[in-house]
Amino acid sequence: MSNANIEIITRFEHAFRAGDQATIDELCDPRLVDHNPAPDHEPTLAGFKQKVAGFKTVFPDLEEDLQEIIASGDTVATRWVVTGSQQQELMGIPATGHTIRVEGMNFYRLENGRVTDIWTQFDGVGLMQQLGG
């Protein structure tokens, strides 16, 4: 079960960073709960997909280095670094074209091979500092 969950989350992480809405739909339970929604987004699958689309718009060249992924039962944890250049305004900060590098972690819960819960922690202060905010 753990290896299957690792494969699902590896696909999910790549879809998340690529803004691949179809794969996100395939891999997520319709009742998904995003425990760290973006401002002005619902903690639902629809809200999560809006967040994904928003990040892809702001950072169209976003790339992820998935540094670690571990699973235990129905829980999978990832540790990652993303890089990308800001091409649109983000939280009142005008687009600068500056490249950012942000480290973070995600925790996922799966049920019947689909993501039901997402928790995200990342260096938001570092992101804002890099953007000049």
N, C-alpha and C positions, 0 to 999 in steps of 0.2 A: 504493500500500500504506500509506503513512504516514497519509493522510487517513482511510482505513478504520480503521486502528488508533486514531487520535485519536477517531473516533466511538465505537468500542467502549469505550475507556477513559472517555470522558465519560459514557456510559451506566452503566458499572461504578461510577464514583465516586458518581454519584447514587444507584445502588442500594445501595452500601455505606452511605452516610450515612442512607438511608431505612430500612435494615434489610430491603430487598426480597430475600428469600432466593431466590425463583423466578428473578429476573433474574441474581442471582449464579450460580446453577446453570447458567443458559443461557450465560453469558459465560465461565465458567471451565472449564478442562480438569479432569477428575476427578483428575488427578495433581498438581494445584496444590501448590506449595510456598510457604508463608508464611515468609519468612526472618526475620521479627520477630514471632513468635507472642506472644500475651498469656501471662502466667504461668498455669501449669496447663492450657494448651491445646497440642494437637499442632500441628506446622507443616503441617497438611494442609488440604484444602478444608473438611472437617468442623470442624476446629479454628478455621479462619478464620471460618466461619459462626457458631460459638459466640461468637467475639470480637465480631463485628458485632452479634449479638443482645444481648450484654452491654452494649456501649456504648449501644445504643438504649434499653435498660432504664434505665441510669444517667442518660443525657441524652436523654429522649424528644423534646425539641424541638431536637435537634441540627440545625444548618444549616451548609452548606458554601458558601464563596465560592471557587470554583475560579479562581484568579488566573492560572494559566499552564499550558499543556499543549503539549509538544513531542514529536516522534517522529523516530526515526532507525532505519530498518530494522525489526527486530522488538522494539525497545525504545521505551517511552513514559514520559515523566516528567511529573509534575504538581506544582504548587506550590499550596498551599491554606491557607485559614484556616477553622477551625470555631468556632462559638459554640453554647452550649447551657447549660441550667441543670441542676445536679446534683440528681436526684430520688431516688437510691438510694445506698447505701454504695458506695464505691470504694476498694479496697485498704485497708480498715480506717478510712477517713475517712467519718464519718457524712454523710448527705445534709444539705446546707445550703440548697439552692435557689439558691445563688450562680451567677451566669452566668460562664462561662469563655470565654476566647478563646485559641485555640492555633493556632500556625503549624506547617506541616510540608510534607513532600515524599514522594511515592511514586514508585517506579520499577517498571515492569512489563515483563515479557517475554511476548510472545504467540507462539503457534504455531497456524497454521491458523485464525486469527481468534478464538482463545480464550486467556485469561490462564493462563499456566503458572507464573509466578513473581511474587511481590510483595515489595518491600523498602520499608519505611516508616521515616522519620526525622521526629521531631517534638519540640517543646519540652516534654519530660516534666517537667523541673524547674519550668518556668513553670506547667504544669498543677497540680502538687502545691502550689506556692506559692499559687495562686489558690484552691485548695480548702482551704487552711489546714493542709496536711500537712507 
